[in-house]
Amino acid sequence: MKKERQFNLVAGIFTPADAKEILISLIDEKIRFHNLKILSHQERFGVDDRSHVKRFNQLIKTKSQIQKMIATFEKKNKSLVINSKILIDSTD
């Protein structure tokens, strides 16, 4: 029997500056994680780890999209509602 757990990571109304700080910090940390995995794999095996390279590139694209979206909200002087949940489950 699976016991999925859910946690609220981010929940609330944020100014564009606060939203940018929170979201970009989260994405940057994930980018760093995948970059370290890529470098480690390159050193150990001499080749890129394709799954980490793919995710790294996706995160770079997502970061750019979020920055553009936040800039739009900033120009309109609008706050952002952000809800981010983490779902944790076993692979069984």
C-alpha positions as a printed Julia matrix, in Angstrom:
92×3 Matrix{Float64}:
  0.0    0.0     0.0
  1.47   3.32   -1.06
  1.51   6.19    1.38
  1.97   9.33   -0.63
  2.86  12.37    1.41
  2.25  15.94    0.37
  4.02  19.01    1.67
  3.43  22.68    0.9
  6.75  24.12   -0.19
  5.57  27.59   -1.19
  2.13  29.01   -0.54
  1.06  32.61   -0.56
  0.85  35.97   -2.24
  4.19  37.54   -3.12
  5.52  40.76   -4.57
  7.37  40.23   -7.85
 10.7   40.8    -6.06
  9.94  38.22   -3.37
  8.56  35.75   -5.9
 11.7   36.12   -8.0
 13.96  35.58   -4.99
 12.08  32.47   -3.86
 11.59  30.82   -7.22
 14.98  31.61   -8.71
 16.69  30.39   -5.53
 14.85  27.07   -5.78
 15.64  26.66   -9.46
 19.26  27.71   -9.03
 19.71  25.07   -6.35
 18.3   22.39   -8.66
 20.56  23.64  -11.48
 23.58  23.38   -9.16
 22.54  19.85   -8.16
 22.32  18.63  -11.75
 25.5   20.44  -12.75
 27.41  18.66   -9.96
 25.97  15.33  -11.06
 27.02  16.05  -14.66
 30.56  16.98  -13.61
 30.85  13.95  -11.33
 29.67  11.61  -14.08
 32.07  13.18  -16.57
 35.0   12.7   -14.18
 34.07   9.09  -13.36
 33.06   7.86  -16.8
 34.31  10.46  -19.29
 30.85  11.16  -20.7
 27.8   13.23  -19.8
 24.92  11.75  -17.85
 22.15  12.38  -20.37
 19.33  12.43  -17.82
 21.03  15.15  -15.76
 22.0   17.15  -18.87
 18.4   17.0   -20.07
 17.02  18.14  -16.72
 19.7   20.85  -16.42
 18.64  22.27  -19.81
 14.96  22.1   -18.88
 15.65  24.02  -15.68
 17.61  26.73  -17.53
 14.64  27.17  -19.87
 12.16  27.21  -16.96
 14.25  29.8   -15.14
 14.15  32.1   -18.16
 10.39  31.66  -18.55
  9.78  32.44  -14.88
 12.0   35.52  -15.03
 10.03  36.82  -18.04
  6.71  36.12  -16.33
  7.76  37.88  -13.14
  9.01  40.87  -15.15
  5.53  41.15  -16.68
  3.91  41.15  -13.25
  6.48  43.68  -12.07
  5.66  46.08  -14.94
  1.97  45.83  -14.06
  2.73  46.25  -10.34
  0.85  43.02   -9.6
  1.42  40.47   -6.87
  1.75  36.78   -7.63
 -0.05  33.86   -6.03
  2.29  30.9    -5.81
  1.47  27.41   -4.63
  4.04  24.67   -4.86
  3.51  21.24   -3.42
  5.96  18.39   -2.98
  4.54  14.88   -3.39
  6.65  12.06   -1.99
  5.91   8.43   -2.69
  7.85   5.18   -2.89
  8.77   3.56   -6.19
  7.2    0.25   -5.16
